Amino acid sequence: MSSPDTVKRYLPWVVATALFMEQLDSTIVNTAIPSMAISLKVTPLSLKAVVTSYILSLAVAIPVSGWMADRYGTRRVFMTAIAIFTVASVLCGLSVNSPMLVAARLLQGFGAAMMMPVGRLTIVRTFPKAELLTAMNFVIIPALIGPLLGPTVGGLIVHWMSWREIFFINVPVGVAAIWLAHRHMPDYRGDGPRPLDVMGLILFGTGVALLSWLLEVFGEHKLDVTSAAVLFFIAASLLAAYAWHAGREEHPLLRLSLFRIRTFRISVLGGFFTRLGVGGLPFLLPLLYQVGLGLPAWQSGLLMMPAAAAAMGMKFISVRVLKRFGYRQVLVVNTVLIGVTIAMFSFVQLGTPLYAIVAISLCQGFFNSLQFSSMNSIAYADVDQRDTGMASTMASSMQQLSMSFGLACGSLITGWYLGDLPQTDRVVLTSALHHAFLTLAGLTIISSLTFWTLKREDGASISQSAPAPATPVAASGQSTVQ
């Protein structure tokens, strides 16, 4: 096995490569939704299943990733996950109809469900808390190249070829990621084998899947209110049954007792409500640009780039910002600023200067990046080292679940404002999107209340002792910029 210095030098690059592939895929898919709709002869909003199925698969399968990593080792699980993701990408590109594409996306989500939580778990176990914030930021910076390139590359591919080719570019990246993981990924295992909580997986997975499906079909008015209420009651009952089961199981799928740790609880639950507001933007903005403003896919992709560029820039200064102001002040103020930025998209229409759209996108990426860095790192501030695996699994599960619900929520709100009016009408869809942005902005601003319960000193063990941004590679005496 590599020396500790060598592991610290290369591990962030290994995890960043996998995250790059995942982020590139998700941003390209969002840009290609309108073209997919035309090719598959469906409405754009109905294709949210292509996105939600992937995120839903993540949320359901992530809880198993921690158990698999403990039992089979982080290296083997990580490499297998990348292989599944790559093969599923090829199947997505070969899909001939919407159901086949959704099925392939479910498999792709299963691969990602093992890939990123295991990568995050390896980072948490490798770096001490004093270096954790910087290590996570280092992983995110290269990975943000995916969102930076994704919309433009996806737009160009859709413009000159077809949407099918957007999935095939994952193949060379996947091969490179497997090679890097084989050479430089440490192989951590649990202290002792623990049994898989099969009953917990059934209760939690079924409840989450039913709730997400209900949000999707309800937004398309396929269910009457009575049927929807019954299904919602069943889904809530399944999740409540899991909570009861987890409290009595010696080795639960998700150990809910970790929510007794105040900073972990606020980070996970506060992040869940915040992502409900921002989760729909990657799906709704391409619709605004391509259908509402009539822009081609490649120009729509270019308008998504400023947010990714700003997010990458924020990663270089987020450590200093958190050290200067603290987690409580940053999360409260920044959540409100995110809500204001979302509301500003309601002013984008035909005739809006491009520089104004770019400015809004820059603000969005800047504030979102600071928010996610803060929420993701403070979750581990007071978690014992022996519980980091379970904490990482739970945080990843709730994060993906909130993204699935957020996307469904954004689509549901837009569909509510559309009513029975045609989605292909530019004026009608633009008006509905504007109202949806204002609603999502209000939800995001309200979610800032969850962070008021933080104390001024919360997270100091991470932010106040965080070293300079070059730490992940500086441990080996080299600079991060190479």
Secondary structure, DSSP 8 states (H G I E B T S, - for coil): ---HHHHHHHHHHHHHHHHHHHHHHHHHHHHHHHHHHHHHTS-TGGGHHHHHHHHHHHHHHHHHHHHHHHHH-HHHHHHHHHHHHHHHHHHHHT--SHHHHHHHHHHHHHHHHHHHHHHHHHHHHHS-HHHHHHHHHHHHHHHTHHHHHHHHHHHHHHHHS-TTHHHHTHHHHHHHHHHHHHHH------SS-----HHHHHHHHHHHHHHHHHHHHHHTT-S-HHHHHHHHHHHHHHHHHHHHHHTT-SS-SS-GGGGGSHHHHHHHHHHHHHHHHHTTHHHHHHHIIIIIS---HHHHHHHHHHHHHHHHHHHTTHHHHHHHHHHHHHHHHHHHHHHHHHHHGGG--TT--HHHHHHHHHHHHHHHHHHHHHHHHHTTTT--GGGHHHHHHHHHHHHHHHHHHHHHHHHHHHHHHHTTS-TT-HHHHHHHHHHHHHHHHHHHHHHGGGGGGS-TTTTHHHHTT---TTHHHHTTT--S--
